[in-house]
Amino acid sequence: MPSKQDLADQLEQHPIKLFMGFDATGPTLHLGHLASLLKLRDFQQAGHQVIVLFGDFTARIGDPTDKLAARQVLTKKQVEENLKDYQRQILLVLAEDKTIFRRNSEWFDQMSAQELINLSAEFTEREMTERDMFVERKKQGKPVYVNELIYPMLQGYDSVILDIDAEIGGNDQLFNMLVGRDLLKKKKNKEKFILTTKLLIDPTGKKMGKTEGNMATLTDKPEEIFGKVMSWPDTLMPLGFEILTRLPTDIYQEALKGHPKEAKLLLAKEVIKIINDEQTAERALKDFENAFAGGEGEVAAKEIEVEAGINLDQVLIDQQLIKSKAEFRRLVEQGGIDYASQIVTDPKQLINRSGLIRVGKHRFIKIKTK
């Protein structure tokens, strides 16, 4: 916004200054962030100035976007703990010598009560409360807290302080970014371009993120990321190629015409190549193929026959691959169990088809259902 042509005209005139904000609500960034980071990298490589803003102050409030319940308020100590590894994770994608890092505590820790009141006077109660998730909460009799109404104004104020030309964020951030655009016009009579990226949506319709607990993180080991991508449903492949890689469209569309497994192998390899490097991606591919495509792990695996419908944890306990249901839950939370080429995410997973099971890195068993 306001339009692609307006932004194109601006880019032809001179380099722009753009930013993206990251609230440190958890210790890791995830593959959903990769879409926006890659877009930042595109601008960076084209000669534009990129600012990464850590929302160390706003994280203490919590972004209410798309939340049907209020976020837990974080302490300054919790936010600092979450932030420890953010810069390293972001520099997996962006160039260190071309990236400026800032924190919004630089200005909000100094903001007086009078300044906050003056800022809030720029907006009406109706503007802040007509958002869909607030309307839905009211219908359900759930509270909407005043700090949640303040949040978009604070995020918007970041744009004013940084005096930016453009902001990038997921398309769920459009409202907050528009608030910043309005403030920049009011305070500095300056236009702000907004560029939204598509969200990485899981099969249930939820975005893959820290809060939802269904993410593959940038800090996961390459083989873990590879396995998680391979567990994604086939329907997620076109979106994955579009927003998580820089493969030419004709190449990945051709891959999508073939077997879904081959497309997933390509997607997983490309994602790891971006986060790590070509050599690491090749090694992760070979490790996966060895484990699941006739390699040593599959050859050495014991084969048993079980009734369909039995709990997976019970089978693994009976076969002495794990010691308890608690260990099973822990491994599931860590993404450490694969079943029929998919990461197990449900602690109540049932045996519903034949396939190879891998527990950790070196424990295998073949299941044949009857």
N, C-alpha and C positions, 0 to 999 in steps of 0.2 A: 504494500500500500504506500502511496495512493495508487500507483499503477506501475507495471513493469516498464512501460515506455518512459515514464518520468525518471525512474531509477537509471535506465539505460542512458538517457540524456545526461544525467548527472555524472555517470561514470566516464562518459566520453570527454567531459570538461576537465576533470581533475580527480586525483585520488581522494577517497573518502575515508572517514574515521568511523569504524563500526565496532559494536561490542556485543557480548553475550554474557548474561549473568548466571551464576551457579550458586544456589543456596546449599550450604553444607549441612543437609539434613541427614546424611549418612556418610560413611567413610569411603565409599567407592562410587565412581561413575560407571555407567553401564552402556551396553550397545545402543540403547535408545539415544544416548547423548552423541553417539558417533555421527549421526546424520547431520546435526548442527555443527559439530566440530569440523567435519569435512567441508561444509559450506564455508566456514570461517577460513579454512585452509585454502579454498579456491580463491577467496578474496585476497588472502595473504600472498599467494603466489602471483596474483595479478598486480601486486604493488600497492595494495591498500593497507591502512593502519588498523591493526586488530588489537582490541582491548578485551581481556578476560576479567570480568568483575566477580570477585568472590563476595557473595551476600552473607558475610559473617554477622552483620547486624540483623538483616531481614530474616535470616534463618532462625533467629531467636523468637520471631513472631510466627512464622509459618505461612506459606502461600496457601490460601483456601481453594485455589483453582481445582475444580472437578472433585472436591472433597465433600461427601455428604455427612461428614462429622468433623469437628474441629481438630486441627493438628495438635499434637503434644508440644507444649512450649519447651524449647531447649534452653539450657543454661549456656553462658559464655564458654565455660570449660568444655561442655559437650561439643559445641560448635568447633572450638579450636582442635579438639581431638579428631573430629571428622575431617577437618581441613588438612591435616598433616600431609596427606599424600596426593592432594588434588593437583598441585602444579605438575608433579612428575607424570601423573596420568594424562593430563591435558597435553603435555609435551611429547607424548607418544604419537600425537597427530600433528600438532602445530610446531613451527620452527621457533626454537628458544630465542634466537637473536632478533626475531621479528615480532615477538609477543610481549605486550605490556600487561602486567598483572596489577590489579587494584583491589581494594576492599572497601565496601560501603560504610564500614565503621569509621573510616577516615572523616566522614562528614556527619554521620548520624550520632556518633558518640558526642559530638560537639553541638548538636541541635538543641536549642532551648525550647521550653514549653510554648513560648510565644510564637516561635518559628513554626512549630508543629501545628498550632492553631491556625496560623496564617495559611499554611499549606492546605489544611483541611477545608478552609473557606473557599478554595477554588472549585469544590465539587459539592453536589447536592446528595442528600441521603438516598434519593431515588436512583441516582446514577450508580451508586455503590451497591444497592440491594436488589436491583432487578436482574442480577445474574441468575442463570438457570439453577445452579446448585443451591443458592440461597432460597430461591422460590420453593424448590423441592424440600429443603429442610423445614421451611415454615409449614408446608403442607403436612409433613410428618411430625410436627410439633417439636422439632429439634431446635436448639438455640443457635443464633448467629451472634458472635461476639464482636464487640467494637474493634478490637485489635485486628480482626479479619477484614473489617471495612477499611482500616488504615493501610493495610499491606499494599494494595495497588498504588496508592498515592506515594508510598515510600519507594517502590520499585520505579515508578514514573519519575521521581525526583532524581534518581541515578542518571537518567538521560540528560537532565538539566546540568548537573554538576560536571559530567563528563563532556558536555557540549558536543554530542556525537551527531553524525549524519544518518546513521542507520543502526538498527538493532535486529539481531537474529534470535529466534527461539522456536520451540515447538509450537504447532498451531493451537495448542491448548493455552498458550500464553498471549493470545491476541488481545484480550481485554486489557491485561496489565500493560502491554506494550502500547496500546492506544492511549491509555492514561498518560504515559510518558510523552507521547506525541502531542497530546493536548497541552500538557504543562510546558513543553518546549516552545510551542507556539505562543502561549500566554506570557512566559517569562522572557523569551529571547526573540520572539517573532521569527522562528526558524522552523523549517520543515524537517521532519524526521521520517526516514523511510523504514518500513517494517517488512521483514522477510520471514515468513513462517516456513518451517519444515514439517513434513509428514511425520506422524508418530509411528513407532514400531508397536503395532497392536497384536496382542496375543489372541488365541482362538476364542477366548471368552469376551473379547471386545475391550479388555483393559490394556492400557499402555504398559509396556515392560519398564518398570522403574523401581527405585529404592523403596517407595512406600508400598507398592503392590507385592513385593517379595518374589517376583517371578523373573528376575533378571539374570543375564550373563554379564559379568562385570569386566571392565578393562584390566582389572588386576587378576582375573582368573588365569590359570595356567593355559598355554596354547591348546593342549590336548583337551582341557575342560571346555574351553570355548568351542572347539571343533565339535565335541560331542553334543553340546547344547544346541548348536546350529543344526546338526544332523537330526535332532529330536523335534525340530519345528515342523508344523504341518506343511504339506505341499502348497497350500493356498497362500502361505506367507512368503514364498520364494520370489515372486515378481517384485513385491515391495522391498524385500531384503536387498535384492540386486540394485534396485533403483536408489535407495537412500544410504546403503551401507558400503557401496563400492563405487569405483570410478571406471568400471568396465564400460566400453562402448555399448550402446543400447542394442545394436544388431548382434553382438556377440552373446550377451546374456539372453536375449530373446530366442536365439538359436538353441542355446542350452536348455531353455525352458520347454522346447518342443520335444526333447528327448526324455529319458527316464528321470523321474523326480530325484532319485538317489544321486545320479550324476550331477544334476543341477545343484543339489545341496553340497556335494563335495567341492564343487567349484566356488560356491558362495562362502563356505567355511574357510577355504584356503585364501580367498581374496580378503576376507575380514581380518584374518590373522596376519596376512602380508601387510596390511595397513597399520595394524597396531604394533607389529613386531618387524619382520622382514621376510624376504622371499625364502631364505634358508629355513627359518623357523616354521613357515607355512608348509613347506615341502615335508619337513620332518613330522609335523602334526598329521598331515595327510597319510604318510606311510605308517605311522603308529596306529591310526584309525583302521586303515586297511588290514594291517596285521592282526588287529584284534577282532575285526568283524567280517572280513572278506576272505577267509580261508587261510589266514596267517597262523603263526605258531600258537597263539592263544586259543583259536578255535579248534585246531587239531588236537591240542592237549586236553580239551575240556571233556569232563565226564558227562555222559548223557543219561538223563533219567526221564521216566514217564510219570506224569501226574494228572490228576483230574482237573479239568478246566473249572475255574471259579474259586480255587483255593487261594488264600492270601500268600503273596510273594514272600513276606517276611518269615512266615512259618516254614516254607520250603527251604529257605536259606539257613534257618536255624536247624531244621532236621538234617540238612546236609553238612552241618558244621562249618558253613562259610561265614557265619556271624554267630555271636554268642547270645544276643538278646534282641527284643523288639526295640529297646532303647538305642542300641547300636545301629539298628536298621534306620530308625528315625534320624539319627545323627548323620548317617551316610547320605540319606535322601536330601537332607538340608544342605549338605555340601556338594550335591550333584555327583556323588560317588558311586552310584549304581546305574548301570545301563541294562535295558531289557529290550531285546529285538531291535537294536540300533537306536534306541531312544532313551534319553535320560529319564529316570524315574523321579517324578515330582510329588507323587501322592503316597503318603505313608501307609495308606490302606490299599495299595495297588494289588489287584487280583491277577492271577495267571489266566490269560484269556487267549493265548495263542502260543504256538511253538516258537522257539528262538533261543539265541545265545544270551546268557546273563553274565555281566562282568561286575564283580564287587571290588572296589578299589582299582588297583592297577594290574594285579596279578592273579586274582581269583576268578575262575571261569566255571560255568556249568551250562550244559545244553538242556533245554526243557522241551519235551514233546508232550503235547496235550492229548488226552483221550476222552 
